[in-house]
Amino acid sequence: MSFADNLAFIEQLHQRVGDRLVVYYLPAAETGARKLLPAGITIRPFHDSLRFAVTGIPVLTAAADIYCDNYFAFTAGLKRRSTQRLIQLWHASGAIKAFGWGDPQTQQRSTADQQRFQAVYDQMTDFVVGSEKMGQVFASSYQLPKTRMRVLGYPRSDRYCQPDWVRATRAAIYAKYPALQGRDVILYAPTYRAGVTFTLPADFSQLKLADNQVLVLKLHPHLADQAQRLYERYPNLITLVPTFSTDELLTVTNTLISDYSSVIFDYALLPNCQKIVFFTFDWDSFQRSVGLQADFKQWAPGTFVKTTAALDQVLKQPANPSQLASFNQLWNTKNDGQATERTLDYFYPRSN
């Protein structure tokens, strides 16, 4: 576990398979992993080290199934039995950024590196996805057959289809930040740029919000200091809500500003989803360094803008959510609130 986004699924998995379940977590996911302890789930820290090779690898080698929520290099060296399943439970339900063989950086790596990457991809026996579209992206990006794709729905998406979770989350946010209630909340959630300082365009101060609008900036948790500095630079424009995650803030969002983040796939499932704007002021450099899905602009459910002036105009325009239906049909096909149950039933059928 490298992300703490699949805790509800893990708890349901534990109910299905019992104490056979062991969760290894990366340091960044420790807080989330500890939330599993009250359910009686065994958790262990993961460090790619000699100690893990001695104590952890034997556990994985003996496991019936291994779930991964990310790329883990060590899996290339596992001697997988014919009956053992390595199941990719990815940390996003859709893809905007390129990865695998679609990443421009991959082409620049050595032949040995490329072979090592492919060895990791080849180990995966099952990919849990929410749509045929995401399955196609995995098959192409990892050069794998489509027969390994399981269109069951993305378990993490279930909560967005659960009215009780949405209501409770909204209530908690409004209780902590009452100034957001009754306002037109604009959430700006740009994607994480590894090793890069996130900066806004020089003319960002020219953005003019209406009296009833509030702009909440939510950067990746690793960039909390940068978010604070941006708030100090634009105190009349930016609001920070550090207590709640991006996922939670989506429930009170009327307009989402993003760029290349997979947050759009989650937001599109919520009943309050009204408008999505793609603020891609660094499109050219991002395309060269990270890479984007070739057809991104064809299915993106919103307007693309590159300047603050254009962003200002789009925010003033009324919402037009007509694109959401076709977008959800393409990317959220099986993200209907039943993905967890469907996934567990597929891998662990109940006996009659």
FENPEMO-V329898 format. One line per field, one symbol per residue. phi: phi as a letter, one per 20 degrees, with the letter a starting at -180 (. if undefined). psi: psi as a letter, one per 40 degrees, with the letter a starting at -180 (. if undefined). A space follows every 50 residues. Layout:
phi=???
psi=???
//
This chain:
phi=.dcdedfffffffffedmfffcdecfgfdfgffffefgenefcbfdcfbf fffedegffffeffccecdaecgfffefeeffeedddedgebebcdffbm fefgfffeffgfffffgfffgfffebdeceafgfffffgffdlcfffeed edoegffgffddgffffffgfffffecffefneeededcfffdfmdfece gfeffefdefgeecdeeceggfdgffffffffecfeddddcffdfggffg fdeecddcbcefffffffeefefdbccdedfdgfffffedncggdgffdg ereecdcffffgfffefffcffffffffffddgdedndffffffffecgf ff
psi=heifefddddddddddeaeehhhhiideedddddeeddefhhihihhgid dddddddddddeidihhheahhddedehghidehhhhhgieieihdiiib eehddddeiidddddddddddddhdhhhieiddddddddddefiieeehh geihddeddeehddddddddddddddgdedheighhhhgiihhhehhhii idedeehhiideihhhhhiidefddddddddddgdedhhhgddiiddddd eehdhhhaceiedddddeeidehdhhhhgfefddddddddiihdededeh faihieiddddddddeiiigededdddddddfdegeeedddddddddghh i.
//
